[in-house]
Amino acid sequence: MPRVTRFQLTVHLAALTPLALLIVAWQTDSLTVNPIQEATFRTGKAALVLLVASLACTPANTVFGFRPAIKARRALGLYAFLYALLHFGIFIGLDYGFDLRLVALELAEKRYVLVGLATLSILLPLAVTSTKGWQRRLGKGWKKLHRWVYLAGGLAIVHYTWVQKADIRQPLLWGAILGLLLLLRTPAVRRRAASWRGTVGRPRSR
């Protein structure tokens, strides 16, 4: 059984905290005057934060040399999918009572619902194929498939922006963070960072 580090344990606890707080708030009837809307928002926000955090793991390793981040990447991605699934489940289950006709109407009339479903549809195969077994089966195709996570991140930002409608400052902030993370993944930035780390780590000559 693989050893779980303190950092990994911290990641698991942090990722489960929004769900624990949601359950407590639901049980104590403290989810504002519109509990379903609040639960939908909370799970959606958690999904976005964890998805962006999973995308930050590779730059944290390649640019800043923080290797433990790589071991947390898969868990963060799976937690992001879990919250996205809960987000959609609350929407179709609690909000629309699993009435697929009403859900279809929402998909046709509200573009943010369609984009949200597209994001979940991308995350689903990524979650299913996240294991080492699937990585071996797919070979080189595994990396190509999992590059779709960048599109999922972009669509999640668009979904969040369209849901907010008026005040889009937070969606824009998260969009800027996502753009920065993608920039940090470019070969030029990675080479410069590796060179900088080598210079910093090299002892000065006297």
LINFEN-V954404 format. One record per pair of residues at least 6 apart in sequence whose C-alpha atoms are under 7 Angstrom apart, sorted by sequence separation. I is the first residue (numbers start at 1). J is the second residue. D is the distance in whole Angstrom. If there is no record, write none. Layout:
BEGIN
I:J:D ; I:J:D
END
This chain:
BEGIN
25:31:6 ; 60:66:5 ; 61:67:5 ; 92:98:5 ; 96:102:7 ; 107:113:6 ; 129:135:7 ; 184:190:7 ; 31:38:6 ; 96:103:7 ; 106:113:7 ; 107:114:5 ; 135:142:6 ; 161:168:6 ; 61:69:6 ; 60:69:6 ; 61:70:7 ; 161:171:5 ; 92:103:7 ; 160:171:6 ; 57:69:5 ; 58:70:6 ; 57:70:6 ; 157:171:6 ; 57:73:6 ; 22:39:7 ; 157:174:7 ; 157:175:6 ; 54:73:5 ; 126:146:6 ; 54:76:5 ; 53:76:7 ; 54:77:5 ; 51:76:7 ; 50:76:6 ; 51:77:6 ; 122:148:7 ; 50:77:7 ; 18:46:7 ; 50:79:7 ; 51:80:5 ; 123:152:7 ; 50:80:5 ; 122:152:6 ; 48:80:7 ; 47:80:4 ; 119:152:5 ; 47:81:7 ; 47:83:5 ; 84:120:6 ; 119:155:6 ; 46:83:6 ; 47:84:5 ; 119:156:6 ; 44:83:7 ; 43:83:5 ; 44:84:6 ; 115:155:6 ; 116:156:7 ; 43:84:7 ; 81:123:6 ; 43:86:7 ; 44:87:5 ; 116:159:6 ; 43:87:5 ; 115:159:6 ; 81:127:7 ; 40:87:5 ; 112:159:5 ; 78:127:6 ; 40:90:6 ; 112:162:6 ; 40:91:7 ; 112:163:6 ; 74:130:7 ; 36:94:7 ; 36:95:7 ; 11:72:7 ; 8:72:6 ; 15:79:7 ; 52:153:7 ; 51:153:7 ; 48:156:7 ; 59:181:7 ; 56:181:6 ; 59:184:6 ; 52:178:7 ; 59:185:6 ; 63:190:6 ; 62:190:6 ; 63:193:5 ; 63:194:7
END
